[in-house]
């Protein structure tokens, strides 16, 4: 059984878990994407989005393939649903953690970002990169869905300085229906990372007709204030039709404006709107 995320997959020999990248090989659980990034790029830290952590700096960003959720609206579905062959073709030979860090320093980045697909499914690689990055004086950030077991989160995030966590909706039915997951483990991760001292920013992708009700948005905002604090940055991001959710329209500007107002009324002091160029 894999104890990394709340799915707790039991894999017969030769089979992978729901993420598609952790496999039972002769009774041993192997992380098949270790050392195999499928995407590497230098990004502004604000693209993560992290607006209040090392603002104005560059972050060396990488991701592999696979994900432990199956969001119908995934905006990086080429990676999250990608195959190991995609990763191997993209990366060529294995790239060691120290090589990632050396490349980040050559690019004069202030940090390394575990991003693009879900870092939880390559937690061992991410942890080793983070340790090497700290050894070289770099910070480490993660962009995550937060769907991870507490023990695994503690092992990874003791080496991570900042995280942007997708809180996709304040509705367990939404998570089950559209993401193949559950809400409570994500809430537990957010409060755990807060206790660990990780700098937190939260993103909510506002999808028309799915998670955009004023009541739901207000409940989400009140929970962030109560459990994470009023200074926690909250990013409301516009949805655009993609992957397997193409029948919903782009998020209207008025909806994002309403979300920002509800967040302010709940007491949040740092509210940001994203993907506005799509509106």
Protein Blocks (a to p, Z undefined) as FASTA:
>chain_A
ZZkbmnlpacdehiacfkopacceehiacdfkgoiafbdcdddfklmpcckgoghiacdd
dddeddfbdcfklcklmmmmmcfklmmmmnopaddfklmmmmmmmnopabdcdehiafkl
mmmmmmmmmmmmmmnopacddddehiacfklmmmmmmmcfbdcdddfbacfklmmmmnop
afklmmmmmmmmmmnopacdddddddehklmcfklmmmmmmmmmmmnopklccddddddd
ehjlmkbccddfklmmmmmmmmmmnopabdcdehklmZZ
